[in-house]
């Protein structure tokens, strides 16, 4: 049987070029007609659909309901929360003309929806009986990007953004943490097979208008960090700006405590850079739109019949499978294409396999080839083994490229090739500013054993620093 031929620049030679080539050759995405916009191709979109489905299930399990809000936001809405609009001002796209006329008030294309959610939730919340109000939206947003990169930074991208209102600060903080751990962290580890560091952002890095930001930070194949998902405690800032108040059990009116939280198509970029190798994508089985591709090696009636029979068996076993019977194309070329797309298992069936009553299964993660005469029984177990192995491999990479340091200079050096952990009491605000001049940022603050800290002033709080996308 053929082995895939090298069609990509090796990651170690030029990681950014490798990334662009994967996007193209695996048919994931292309540039849109307006600079900074993105066209997501069918296979790339099938990955996003699986991501969306898995996250949406977890969001609903946490009690939130989906809504949809308008794309256009009156400019005065953003101005009501000064810190928020200041944080987004350089990224705003503003509509000044419509219907052939100049608008009396400019309209902002949503960069995020805190302000419009604030107005509507103020309308919907009257009493403590209306709380908590737990909402989520799947939509697109526009943030004008000066240095676009597909899936990582584009002027328009797809995402989900949750918004909630609570009666107390404690309830809001607990819900933000629940979303972060039960939705984002659970999805990233159990489905994406990608270990992440969880913690809080420093005041310098937190979301505009928030009093606290929780983050999931993943390590990519080149040692850089990618912020995958964030959850924000907004305090009462937006509630006061939009008069979002409720009457408590004693009839007193007080502002709500609110949260917001989001993840985006950036996860697809994290999948590529976190798991990809020199042959292209490697997609974890639980995420994969196609878990097994059954390849008919030759244009032979018996081979094609055997391939279709295997496909039927896999379907009945609950495996997401696809038949490749494009026998007019070279077998080696087809193998290479499926390797690029990262399909977890490749089942190859040729004349000899038909004669022997066996098939050969190739693992995308390790390249191991497994002959079997009971594929429908073997495949589900093998997919679960692969899922576990991919998480373990990514955990080893994260651990192997994370260094404990005791000085700012040590942290600066370690961050050139991975993450550095340094006590926050040693780094501090001055050290954070110093590292920023070398394009090294504090990705998060966490406890010594890797948990979200309750008090960032505690002696055991560590800063995780590194270069980022």
N, C-alpha and C positions, 0 to 999 in steps of 0.2 A: 504494500500500500504506500501511497505517496505521503511525504511529509511536507508541511507548509514551507514555502520559500520566503526568504526575507524581502519584504517590500517597504519596510519602514526604516527611517533613520533610528539607530539605537538610542535608547533613552540617555545612556551615559555620554553620548557624543553631543547631543543637542536636545534637551528635554522639551523646550517650547516648540521646536520644529516637529519633534515626535508627536506632540499633542495635536498640532494642526493636521498632521498627516493622518492620524487616527480619525479625527472628525471627518475628513474627506473620504478616506478609503473604506471606513466602516459605514459610510453613508448615514452619519448622525445629524449633521447640520450644515448650513451654508450661510453666507452673508446675505442680508436683505438688501433691497434696492436703496434704502436710506442708510447712510453710514451709522454703524453702531447697532443696527437691528439684526435680528437672527431669524432664519428660516429653519425650523426643526423638521427634518425629514422623517418618513414613516417609521424607520427602525428606532431613531432617536426618540420619537414621540411615544412609541410603544414602551420604552423604558420609563418615560415620564408618567405614562398612564399607570404603570405598575407602582411607581413611587407614590403617586397621588392616591391610588386606591388603598395602599397600606397605611399611609399617614392619615387619610380621612377616616378609616375604620377606627384607628386609635383615638382620634379627636372626638368622634361621636361616643366612643366608650367613656371618654372623660366628661361627657355630658353636654358638649357644645353642639349647636345646630348651625347649619349652613344658610347663609343669606347671600344676596348680591346687591352691591351698591354701585352708584353711577361712576363712570370713568372721569367725568368732569367735576371739579371742585371750585366753587367761588374763591377768588383770591383772598377775600376778607376772612374766610374760614381759617386759612393757614396763619394769617396775621394775628389771630386771637391768642395763639400760643407762641409767643415771641421766640423762645429758645428752639422750638420745633422748626419754625420756618427758617430761622437762621441756619440751622443744621442742614437744611435741604436746599437753600437758595441757589448754590452753584449748579444743582442738578435739575432744576425745575424746567419743564417745557410749558410755555404759556401760550394760550390761544388769544389773539387780540382781534381777529376778524372772523366773521361767520355770516353766511347768508348774503355775502356781497357788501357787508357793512362793518364798520369798526364797532366793537362791543363797548358799551358804556362801562362795563367792569370786566377786566381780564379774567379768563378761566384757566385754571391750572389743570393739566393732565396728571392724574393722581400719581404721586411718587410713593405714597402709602396712604392709608385711609383713617388715621387717628382722628383727624379733625371732623370728617363727615360722620364717622361713627359717633364721635362725641355729641354732635348736634342731634342725631337720631336717637341715640340712647337716652339723652336728656328728655326727649319727647316720650319715650316708651317707659321710663322709670318714674314712678310716683311714690311708691311705698316700699318699705322693707320687704313686703311680700313679693315684690317684683324682682328681688335679688336672691341669688346672683343671676345676672343676665349673661349668658355664655354664647357668644356668636363666633362664626368663622366664615371667611370668604375665600373662594378660589377665583383668581382673576389675573389680569396682567397689570403691570405698573411701568411707569416711564421715569427713568432717572438719566438725564443726559450724560453720557459717558465719553470722556475725552480719550481714553485709551482702551477701546473695546476689545474683548476677547470672548469668543463664543462660549456660552454656558457659564462663564465666570463673571464677566462684566459686560453687559450689553445695555443699550439705551432703553430697550423694552425687554421684559422677561416675565415669565409666568411664576406664580407663587400662591401660597396660602397665607392669610393673615388673620389671626384670631384677636378678638377684642372682648373683654369682659368687664363687668361692673360688680362691685362687692360692697357690703356694708362696713367692713373693717379692713384695716391694713393687713392684719394677720390672715384673713381669708384670701385677700388678693395675692399676698406673697406665697401662701400655700398652694394656690391654684397655678400660679406661674411656675412654681417648682414642680408641681404634678405634671404639667404639660411638658416641661423640659425632660423629666426623667421617664415618665410613662409613655409619652408620645415620641419625642425626638430620640432620646438615648436608646429606648427599646427598639425603635425602627432601625437606627443606624447599626446597632450591634447584631440584632437577630435577623434582619433582612438584608441590609447592605453589607454585612460582615465587616464593618469598618469601626475599629475602636476609636473613641474620641476622648479628649480631656474635657471634663465639665468643670465649670467654675464661674466666677463673676468677672465682669469687665471693670477696669479701673475707671475713675471719674473721667480721665482723658479719653477713654475708648467707648464709654457707654452711649447708648442711643440718645439722640437729641430729645430732651424733655423728660427722660426717665430718671427715677431715683435709684434704680438698680437694673442691671442687665445680666442675665445668665447666658452663657454661650457654650456651644459644642465645637471644639477645635480638633480637626483631623490633620494627620501628617500625610503629605503626598509623597510620591515616589522619589522626588528630588530633595526631600527633607524640609520643604516649606510647609507652612500652616495654611489651612483653608477653613474659614469660619463657615460652618454648615447650617446652623440654626441658632436662633436667639429668642429669648423670652424676656419681656421687660415689665418691671413694676413701674407704673406711671404715677404712683402716688395719687394726689388729688389735683395735679396740675391741669389736666384736660377737663376734669369734672368742674373745676372752678371757672375755667375759661368758657365752658359751654353751659354753665348753670345746671349741671347734672346732679340734682339733689334728690333725696328721698326722705320721707317722714318715718322716723323710727317708731318703736312700739309705744313710746311715750308721746308721740305726735310732734317731736322736734325735727326740724329740717336740717340736714347736714349733707355735705358733698360725698359722692361715692368715691371709692378707691378703685382704680382701673388697672388693667393689664393689656398688653398686646404681645403677640408672638408670631414668628413666621419662619418659613423655609421656602426654598425656591428651586428653579431648574439648575441652580448652582450645584445641587446634589449630583446631577449627571456629570458635571465636570469633576466632582470629587470621586465618583465611581471610576471614571477614566484614569485619573492621575493617582488614585489610591490603590487600585488593583491592576492596572494595565501593565503589560510587559512588552518586550521588543517585537512581539507578534501581534499586538493590538489590545483590544479589550479583554478583560476576564470578568464575566458577570456572575455574581453569586447565584446559585440555583433558585433560592426563594424569590429573588427579584426577576430572574430571567423571563422575558416574554416567550422565548423558545428555550426550553430546558434541554431538549435532545433534537438533533437533526439527523434524520435517517437518510443516508446517501446511497443511492443505487449507483454502483461503480460503472456498469456497462449497460448498453441498450440490448438487454436480453430479456425475453418474456418471463423466464423463471426468476431472474434477479428482481425485476420490477414487481412481480407478484409477491415475492418474499419481503421486499421492502414495504409494500402496502400492508401486508399482513402484520409486520412488526409495528407499523404505525397504529394499526387498529388495537393491538395489544397494549401499547403505551397509552393510547387514549383511554382505554377502559381502566387502566391502572391510575388514572388521574394525572398523568404526566403531560405537560405542554410540549407537544412534539410537532415537527414539520418534516415533510417529505421533500427531499431534493432529488428529483428525477430528470434534471436538466442534463441528460446524458450527451447532448450535442456539444457541451462545453467540456474542456479538459478536466479530468478528475483532480489534478494537482491545483488548478486554478480555483476549483470549487472548495477544496479543503482550505486553501489560503483565505478565501472570502469568509468562510464560517469562523476561522481562527480570528480574523480581524474583528468580527462582530462579538466574539467572546462567548458563543454558545457553550454552556458547560460540558455537554457530552456530544460526541460525534459517533454515530453508529454506521459503520461501513459494511455494505453487503455486495459481494461479488460472486462470480460463478463458483469459486471454491467454497465460499461460505454456504451457498445453497446445497452443494454436494455433501458437505460435512454436517449440515444442520446447525451451524454456529454463526455467530456474528462477532465482529471486533468492535469494542467500544474504546474510544480515546478520550481521556480526561483533558479538558482545556487548561486546568490550573497547573498540572504537573507534567502533562504530555504522556502519562502512562497509558499503555495499550492493554486492554483486558479482553481476552477471548471468552465467550460464554455461550451456553446453549439454553439459557433461561433468562433472556434479556429483560422481560417484563417484571421478573422478580428481583433481578439484580439492580436495575436502574433506580428505583425509588430509594433504596438504601444507599446507593452510591452517591446520589444527589445530596442526601443529608450528610454523608461523610465529607463531601466536597465543601459544603457550607461551613462545617466546623473547621475544616483544614484551612480554608481561606481566612476565617477570623483569626485563627491561631497564627498564621503567617503574618497577617497585618499587625497583630499584637506584638510579635517578635520584632518586627521592623520598628514599631513605635518605641518599644523598650530599648532596643539597641541603639537608637539615635536620640535618646533623651539622656542628658547628662546633669548630674547634681553639681552645682557650683556654690562657692562661698564668697565670690567677689564679682564685681561688675565686669572686670576685664576677662575673667574666666567665662562668664556668661556671654560676653560679646564674641569670644572665640568659638564657643560651642554652638552658638546660634548660626554660624556660617554653614553648618552641615546638618542641623537638626534642631531640637528643642533644648533649652537650658532651663533648669529649675534653680531658683535662687530665693533665699528667704526675703520676703517683702520688706522686712525691717532693715535689711541690708541695702536693697535696691532703692526703695522709696521713690518719691516723686522726682527728685533730682536725677536719680539713676535712670528712671523711665525716660526723662527728657534727653539724657545723654545717649541712651541707646537709639532713640528715635532719629538722631542725626546720622546713624549708620543704617537706617531703614530696618531697624529691629524694634519690634513692638511687644508689649506685654499682651499675650494672647488671652490669659485669664489668671485669676487668683484662685487658689484652691488650698485645701488643708494638706498636711504632709502626706496623708494617705489617699489623696486624690478625690476628696469629696467637695461639695459646694460649701464654702465657709459660712457660718452664721454671723461671724464677726471678723471683718477683714483686718482689724487691728490686733488680732490675737497673735501671739508669738510664733505659732506653728504655721502661719499662712505662708504659702510659697507662691512666687510669681513664675509663670511659665512664659518664656520669651523665645521669639524666633522671627524669621523672615516670613512674609505672607504674600498671598495672592490678593 
